[in-house]
C-alpha cells in the first residue's frame, strides 16, 4: 500500500530479474579472476544469488559445474527439485539465518532447474567448523550462511573449486563461540 501511495517500485529480495542479473556479476567475476575454476559452490536462500551466478557461468563457460548449497534444516530447493515445483517448507531451522527462506522463488526455481548441476546440504556443525577454518586459515570473518558454500567445497575436496562467501553479518558473541 505504501509503495502504491508513494509511487515506489518494490524489488523482492531474490525473485526478481534485477536481483538475479546483479548476482550474475559475481559469476562473471569468478570466471575472470579464476579462469581455472571447474566447480563453483554457491550458498542458497531464496535462490537469487545462485540464479544469477549459474546463468552467467553457464552462459560463458557451460563446462563449469555450479553447485547450490543449503542448510540441512532449510532444504527448500532440494524438496522443490524433487517435487519438480517450488515447495514451501513448514519451518526451517539452522544457524544459517541468512538461508532460512521457506520457499524458493518461481524465477529462481526455474533458473536452478535450468542452470545448476547439483544441490547439496550442509549441517550446522559443518558451517561452524568452516566459520572457524575461514577465520584461522583465510583470515575471513564469515557468518554461517556465508560459510555454507565453503563447507560443501571443503567436503568435496575438488581441485579447481571456488566457493562464494557472502555474508559477514554475524553476532560477535556467536562468532566468538564458533571460533
Backbone as JSON, one array per atom type, in Angstrom:
{
  "sequence": "XXXXXXXXXXXXXXXXXXXXXXXXXXXXXXXXXXXXXXXXXXXXXXXXXXXXXXXXXXXXXXXXXXXXXXXXXXXXXXXXXXXXXXXXXXXXXXXXXXXXXXXXXXXXXXXXXXXXXXXXXXXXXXXXXXXXXXXXXXXXXXXXXXXXXXXXXXXXXXXXXXXXXXXXXXXXXXXXXXX",
  "N": [[0.83, -1.2, 0.0], [1.92, 1.24, 0.8], [3.94, 1.57, -1.09], [2.43, 1.85, -3.43], [0.98, 4.16, -2.83], [3.03, 6.05, -2.69], [4.21, 5.88, -5.13], [6.31, 4.06, -5.54], [8.7, 1.51, -6.45], [8.67, -1.89, -5.8], [11.15, -4.16, -5.16], [11.63, -7.47, -4.93], [13.54, -9.49, -2.54], [14.91, -11.65, -3.73], [13.57, -13.01, -5.85], [13.49, -11.73, -8.5], [14.11, -10.27, -11.67], [16.08, -8.17, -11.71], [17.56, -8.55, -9.38], [18.58, -11.1, -9.83], [20.08, -10.62, -12.15], [21.96, -8.79, -11.13], [23.3, -10.44, -9.31], [24.46, -12.1, -11.11], [26.79, -10.85, -11.86], [28.65, -11.67, -10.02], [29.22, -14.27, -10.8], [30.43, -13.7, -13.28], [32.7, -12.3, -12.4], [34.01, -14.33, -11.0], [34.69, -16.1, -13.09], [36.43, -14.44, -14.5], [38.46, -13.84, -12.62], [39.25, -16.33, -11.74], [40.09, -18.26, -13.87], [40.67, -20.96, -14.05], [38.71, -22.29, -12.72], [36.66, -25.05, -12.02], [34.47, -25.97, -10.69], [31.85, -24.32, -9.02], [30.73, -23.38, -5.92], [27.81, -22.25, -4.36], [26.05, -20.45, -1.9], [22.6, -20.95, -0.96], [19.61, -19.27, -0.45], [16.78, -17.87, -0.94], [17.34, -18.11, -3.59], [18.22, -16.15, -5.4], [20.94, -15.32, -5.68], [22.3, -17.69, -6.56], [20.91, -18.12, -8.88], [21.61, -15.97, -10.56], [24.45, -16.26, -10.61], [24.73, -18.87, -11.68], [23.44, -18.65, -14.2], [25.06, -16.75, -15.49], [27.58, -18.03, -15.43], [27.09, -20.48, -16.8], [26.33, -19.42, -19.22], [28.67, -18.34, -20.14], [30.69, -20.27, -19.8], [29.94, -23.29, -20.15], [30.89, -25.73, -19.26], [31.72, -25.53, -16.63], [30.92, -26.63, -13.45], [28.11, -25.91, -11.4], [27.21, -25.69, -8.11], [24.69, -25.68, -5.79], [24.23, -24.74, -2.38], [22.64, -25.51, 0.58], [21.27, -25.22, 3.94], [20.85, -28.16, 5.96], [18.6, -28.05, 7.6], [16.91, -26.37, 6.22], [16.17, -27.09, 3.61], [14.84, -26.2, 1.15], [15.08, -25.94, -1.64], [16.08, -28.41, -2.41], [13.88, -30.04, -1.75], [12.01, -28.88, -3.47], [13.11, -29.35, -6.03], [12.93, -32.13, -6.07], [10.18, -32.41, -6.1], [9.61, -31.17, -8.44], [8.58, -28.63, -8.58], [8.14, -25.41, -6.99], [8.32, -25.7, -3.51], [6.9, -25.07, -0.33], [8.37, -24.96, 2.76], [7.35, -26.12, 5.99], [8.66, -25.24, 8.23], [11.88, -23.91, 9.13], [15.15, -24.62, 10.3], [18.22, -23.64, 11.47], [21.57, -22.5, 12.06], [22.3, -20.84, 10.11], [21.07, -18.16, 9.46], [20.66, -16.44, 7.31], [19.91, -18.05, 5.26], [17.4, -19.14, 5.52], [15.01, -19.09, 4.12], [11.69, -20.05, 3.39], [10.6, -20.88, 0.99], [11.58, -21.33, -2.37], [11.87, -18.84, -4.95], [9.69, -18.36, -7.81], [10.93, -17.62, -10.24], [13.6, -18.05, -9.5], [13.6, -20.78, -8.92], [13.13, -21.85, -11.47], [15.5, -21.02, -12.74], [17.42, -22.46, -11.25], [16.67, -25.09, -11.88], [17.33, -25.04, -14.61], [20.06, -24.29, -14.78], [21.75, -25.14, -12.66], [23.94, -27.61, -11.56], [23.94, -29.35, -9.39], [22.53, -29.73, -6.12], [23.39, -29.46, -2.79], [23.44, -30.25, 0.74], [24.46, -28.83, 3.88], [25.31, -29.3, 7.31], [24.73, -27.72, 10.53], [26.98, -28.09, 12.19], [29.05, -28.46, 10.33], [29.07, -25.94, 9.13], [29.8, -24.31, 11.32], [32.36, -25.31, 11.86], [33.55, -24.51, 9.51], [33.31, -21.7, 9.58], [35.13, -21.27, 11.61], [37.46, -22.34, 10.37], [37.69, -20.59, 8.15], [38.25, -18.2, 9.49], [40.68, -18.74, 10.89], [42.42, -19.83, 8.91], [42.07, -18.4, 6.49], [41.7, -15.83, 7.26], [39.22, -14.58, 7.23], [36.18, -13.17, 8.15], [33.23, -14.69, 8.48], [29.73, -15.18, 8.35], [27.65, -17.98, 9.38], [25.9, -18.54, 7.19], [27.31, -17.5, 5.03], [29.49, -19.14, 5.11], [28.58, -21.59, 4.29], [28.83, -22.49, 1.56], [31.59, -22.8, 1.36], [31.96, -24.8, 3.22], [30.75, -26.99, 1.92], [32.42, -27.12, -0.33], [34.91, -27.71, 0.83], [34.34, -30.22, 1.9], [33.87, -31.64, -0.46], [36.35, -31.52, -1.69], [37.48, -30.91, -4.21], [39.75, -30.28, -6.88], [40.33, -27.06, -8.3], [38.02, -25.88, -7.4], [35.75, -23.27, -6.48], [34.38, -21.23, -3.99], [31.64, -19.27, -3.03], [31.66, -16.78, -0.67], [29.41, -15.2, 1.11], [28.61, -13.1, 3.22], [29.12, -11.48, 6.2], [27.84, -10.73, 8.41], [27.63, -11.37, 11.36], [26.69, -12.16, 14.66], [28.68, -10.88, 17.23], [29.12, -12.29, 19.69], [28.21, -14.87, 19.09], [29.97, -15.45, 17.01], [32.42, -15.46, 18.37], [32.04, -17.73, 19.93], [31.93, -19.66, 17.91], [34.54, -19.62, 16.82]],
  "CA": [[0.0, 0.0, 0.0], [2.81, 2.39, 0.89], [4.61, 1.72, -2.38], [1.45, 2.38, -4.37], [0.67, 5.53, -2.44], [4.16, 6.93, -2.93], [4.74, 5.65, -6.48], [7.59, 3.37, -5.41], [8.82, 0.19, -7.03], [9.12, -2.91, -4.86], [12.0, -5.2, -5.74], [11.75, -8.55, -3.94], [14.93, -9.74, -2.18], [15.59, -12.67, -4.53], [12.82, -13.5, -7.01], [13.27, -10.6, -9.4], [15.17, -10.24, -12.69], [17.16, -7.25, -11.39], [18.38, -9.2, -8.36], [19.27, -12.2, -10.5], [21.1, -10.03, -13.04], [23.02, -8.25, -10.29], [24.08, -11.57, -8.78], [25.22, -12.67, -12.22], [28.13, -10.25, -11.93], [29.53, -12.49, -9.18], [29.66, -15.35, -11.69], [31.37, -13.15, -14.25], [33.96, -12.01, -11.7], [34.69, -15.6, -10.71], [35.3, -16.6, -14.33], [37.53, -13.55, -14.84], [39.54, -13.93, -11.64], [39.63, -17.74, -11.53], [39.79, -18.95, -15.14], [40.86, -22.4, -13.89], [37.59, -22.84, -11.94], [35.94, -26.18, -12.62], [33.22, -26.1, -9.93], [31.57, -23.16, -8.19], [29.76, -23.64, -4.87], [27.11, -21.01, -4.06], [25.01, -20.64, -0.88], [21.25, -20.68, -1.46], [18.47, -18.95, 0.4], [15.65, -17.85, -1.87], [17.83, -18.52, -4.89], [18.62, -15.06, -6.28], [22.37, -15.32, -5.96], [22.68, -18.83, -7.39], [20.29, -17.95, -10.2], [22.46, -15.08, -11.35], [25.77, -16.85, -10.81], [24.66, -20.02, -12.59], [23.11, -18.2, -15.56], [26.25, -16.11, -16.07], [28.63, -19.03, -15.62], [26.7, -21.42, -17.86], [26.32, -18.66, -20.47], [30.05, -18.06, -20.56], [31.51, -21.48, -19.8], [28.97, -24.33, -19.77], [31.55, -26.89, -18.66], [31.94, -25.31, -15.2], [29.8, -27.12, -12.63], [27.59, -25.0, -10.39], [26.6, -26.46, -7.03], [23.99, -24.89, -4.78], [24.42, -25.26, -1.03], [21.64, -25.03, 1.53], [21.34, -25.91, 5.23], [20.03, -29.36, 6.13], [17.33, -27.67, 8.22], [16.15, -25.45, 5.37], [16.45, -27.61, 2.26], [13.66, -25.92, 0.34], [15.34, -26.18, -3.07], [16.17, -29.86, -2.55], [12.5, -30.54, -1.77], [11.34, -28.37, -4.67], [13.62, -30.07, -7.2], [12.36, -33.47, -6.02], [8.76, -32.29, -6.46], [9.6, -30.5, -9.74], [7.85, -27.36, -8.44], [8.5, -24.78, -5.73], [7.68, -26.23, -2.3], [7.04, -24.25, 0.87], [8.63, -25.73, 3.97], [6.56, -25.71, 7.14], [9.56, -24.49, 9.1], [13.3, -24.1, 8.84], [15.98, -24.47, 11.48], [19.65, -23.67, 11.21], [22.29, -21.3, 12.5], [22.5, -20.03, 8.89], [19.84, -17.38, 9.4], [20.52, -15.81, 6.0], [19.5, -19.06, 4.27], [16.23, -19.82, 6.08], [13.81, -18.87, 3.32], [10.84, -21.25, 3.4], [10.2, -21.27, -0.36], [12.31, -20.65, -3.44], [11.03, -18.04, -5.84], [9.33, -19.02, -9.06], [12.02, -17.37, -11.19], [14.83, -18.69, -9.06], [13.44, -22.22, -9.08], [13.34, -22.14, -12.89], [16.94, -20.87, -13.01], [18.15, -23.59, -10.67], [16.4, -26.25, -12.73], [17.98, -24.9, -15.91], [21.5, -24.0, -14.8], [22.52, -25.66, -11.53], [24.25, -29.02, -11.76], [23.69, -30.15, -8.19], [22.23, -29.03, -4.88], [23.8, -30.26, -1.64], [23.16, -29.64, 2.04], [25.47, -28.88, 4.93], [24.67, -29.15, 8.62], [25.24, -26.61, 11.36], [28.35, -28.39, 12.67], [29.97, -28.2, 9.21], [29.19, -24.49, 8.96], [30.58, -23.78, 12.44], [33.77, -25.68, 11.62], [34.04, -23.72, 8.38], [33.49, -20.34, 10.09], [36.41, -21.34, 12.34], [38.52, -22.54, 9.38], [37.85, -19.35, 7.39], [38.89, -17.2, 10.34], [42.06, -19.1, 11.22], [43.23, -20.14, 7.73], [41.95, -17.41, 5.43], [41.54, -14.52, 7.9], [37.94, -14.06, 6.75], [35.07, -13.26, 9.09], [32.03, -15.06, 7.72], [28.6, -15.73, 9.1], [27.4, -19.35, 8.94], [25.3, -18.56, 5.85], [28.39, -17.26, 4.08], [30.44, -20.26, 5.17], [27.95, -22.83, 3.81], [29.41, -22.95, 0.29], [32.96, -23.25, 1.63], [31.83, -26.1, 3.9], [30.5, -28.01, 0.89], [33.61, -27.24, -1.17], [35.93, -28.43, 1.6], [33.91, -31.61, 1.98], [34.04, -32.25, -1.79], [37.79, -31.63, -1.93], [37.73, -30.9, -5.65], [40.7, -29.28, -7.39], [39.69, -26.07, -9.16], [36.73, -25.44, -6.86], [35.62, -21.92, -5.96], [33.19, -21.11, -3.14], [31.21, -17.9, -2.77], [31.45, -16.43, 0.74], [28.57, -14.0, 1.01], [27.99, -12.67, 4.45], [29.95, -11.32, 7.38], [26.97, -10.12, 9.4], [27.48, -12.38, 12.4], [26.69, -11.66, 16.02], [30.03, -11.05, 17.79], [29.15, -13.34, 20.72], [28.09, -16.16, 18.4], [31.21, -15.66, 16.28], [33.44, -15.83, 19.35], [31.8, -19.13, 20.29], [32.26, -20.51, 16.76], [35.97, -19.73, 16.59]],
  "C": [[0.87, 1.26, 0.0], [3.49, 2.64, -0.45], [3.66, 2.32, -3.41], [1.14, 3.85, -4.08], [1.79, 6.51, -2.78], [4.78, 6.76, -4.31], [6.09, 4.96, -6.49], [7.54, 2.01, -6.11], [9.34, -0.77, -5.97], [9.95, -3.94, -5.63], [12.17, -6.28, -4.68], [13.23, -8.89, -3.69], [15.64, -10.79, -3.02], [14.86, -13.04, -5.8], [12.46, -12.37, -7.96], [14.42, -10.56, -10.42], [16.33, -9.31, -12.37], [18.12, -7.87, -10.37], [19.22, -10.31, -9.0], [20.39, -11.66, -11.4], [22.26, -9.46, -12.23], [23.91, -9.35, -9.73], [24.9, -12.23, -9.88], [26.62, -12.08, -12.33], [29.13, -11.01, -11.07], [30.09, -13.64, -10.03], [30.68, -14.87, -12.71], [32.72, -12.84, -13.62], [34.72, -13.29, -11.38], [35.39, -16.11, -11.96], [36.5, -15.75, -14.74], [38.73, -13.75, -13.91], [40.06, -15.35, -11.42], [39.36, -18.54, -12.81], [39.96, -20.46, -15.07], [39.69, -23.06, -13.15], [36.89, -23.95, -12.71], [34.58, -26.39, -11.95], [33.07, -24.86, -9.07], [30.45, -23.52, -7.22], [29.15, -22.3, -4.44], [26.07, -21.27, -2.97], [23.64, -20.26, -1.44], [20.27, -20.39, -0.33], [17.25, -19.04, -0.5], [16.04, -18.17, -3.3], [18.28, -17.41, -5.82], [20.08, -15.1, -6.67], [22.77, -16.49, -6.87], [22.06, -18.73, -8.77], [21.16, -17.09, -11.1], [23.82, -15.68, -11.64], [25.69, -17.97, -11.83], [24.33, -19.61, -14.02], [24.33, -17.58, -16.23], [27.33, -17.14, -16.38], [28.29, -19.96, -16.78], [26.65, -20.71, -19.22], [27.7, -18.41, -21.02], [30.9, -19.32, -20.7], [30.67, -22.64, -19.26], [29.61, -25.52, -19.07], [31.8, -26.74, -17.16], [30.69, -25.78, -14.46], [29.41, -26.07, -11.61], [26.82, -25.83, -9.38], [25.97, -25.5, -6.03], [24.12, -25.55, -3.43], [23.37, -24.64, -0.11], [21.75, -25.81, 2.84], [20.43, -27.14, 5.25], [18.64, -28.98, 6.65], [16.49, -26.7, 7.43], [16.35, -25.83, 3.9], [15.25, -27.45, 1.34], [13.9, -26.19, -1.14], [15.47, -27.68, -3.34], [14.78, -30.46, -2.65], [11.77, -30.1, -3.04], [11.8, -29.1, -5.93], [13.05, -31.49, -7.23], [10.9, -33.47, -6.47], [8.56, -31.69, -7.85], [8.7, -29.26, -9.75], [8.26, -26.74, -7.12], [7.65, -25.32, -4.57], [7.92, -25.25, -1.16], [7.26, -25.16, 2.06], [7.73, -25.23, 5.1], [7.39, -24.87, 8.1], [10.99, -24.74, 8.64], [14.08, -23.85, 10.13], [17.43, -24.61, 11.08], [20.27, -22.43, 11.82], [22.52, -20.36, 11.33], [21.26, -19.19, 8.64], [19.62, -16.66, 8.06], [20.04, -16.76, 4.91], [18.23, -19.78, 4.69], [14.93, -19.55, 5.34], [13.0, -20.16, 3.27], [10.5, -21.76, 2.0], [11.1, -20.58, -1.37], [11.35, -19.81, -4.27], [10.7, -18.82, -7.1], [10.42, -18.84, -10.12], [13.29, -18.11, -10.79], [14.75, -20.21, -9.18], [13.69, -22.62, -10.54], [14.82, -22.02, -13.27], [17.74, -22.05, -12.47], [17.91, -24.85, -11.49], [17.21, -26.21, -14.02], [19.5, -24.87, -15.84], [22.35, -24.62, -13.7], [22.7, -27.16, -11.7], [23.88, -29.9, -10.59], [23.36, -29.24, -7.03], [22.6, -29.97, -3.74], [23.43, -29.51, -0.37], [24.36, -29.77, 2.95], [24.77, -28.68, 6.27], [25.34, -28.03, 9.42], [26.67, -26.86, 11.83], [29.38, -28.12, 11.58], [30.16, -26.69, 9.01], [29.99, -23.86, 10.08], [32.06, -24.09, 12.23], [34.36, -24.84, 10.5], [34.19, -22.25, 8.75], [34.84, -20.26, 10.8], [37.57, -21.45, 11.36], [38.77, -21.25, 8.6], [38.58, -18.29, 8.21], [40.38, -17.51, 10.54], [42.95, -19.29, 9.99], [43.21, -19.05, 6.66], [41.82, -15.98, 5.96], [40.29, -13.81, 7.38], [36.9, -14.24, 7.85], [33.81, -13.53, 8.27], [30.95, -15.51, 8.69], [28.38, -17.17, 8.62], [26.79, -19.45, 7.54], [26.37, -18.38, 4.78], [29.39, -18.39, 4.02], [29.88, -21.54, 4.56], [28.59, -23.36, 2.54], [30.84, -23.46, 0.48], [32.91, -24.61, 2.32], [31.62, -27.22, 2.88], [31.72, -28.21, 0.0], [34.72, -28.0, -0.45], [35.6, -29.91, 1.68], [34.14, -32.32, 0.65], [35.51, -32.44, -2.13], [38.18, -31.66, -3.39], [38.81, -29.89, -6.03], [39.94, -28.32, -8.31], [38.35, -25.59, -8.67], [36.83, -24.02, -6.32], [34.34, -21.91, -5.13], [32.89, -19.64, -2.9], [30.98, -17.75, -1.27], [30.67, -15.13, 0.73], [27.89, -13.71, 2.34], [28.95, -12.65, 5.61], [29.16, -10.7, 8.51], [26.66, -11.15, 10.49], [27.54, -11.71, 13.76], [28.06, -11.91, 16.66], [30.12, -12.16, 18.84], [29.07, -14.72, 20.07], [29.4, -16.47, 17.67], [32.33, -16.1, 17.23], [33.28, -17.3, 19.77], [32.19, -20.07, 19.15], [33.77, -20.71, 16.62], [36.71, -20.2, 17.83]]
}
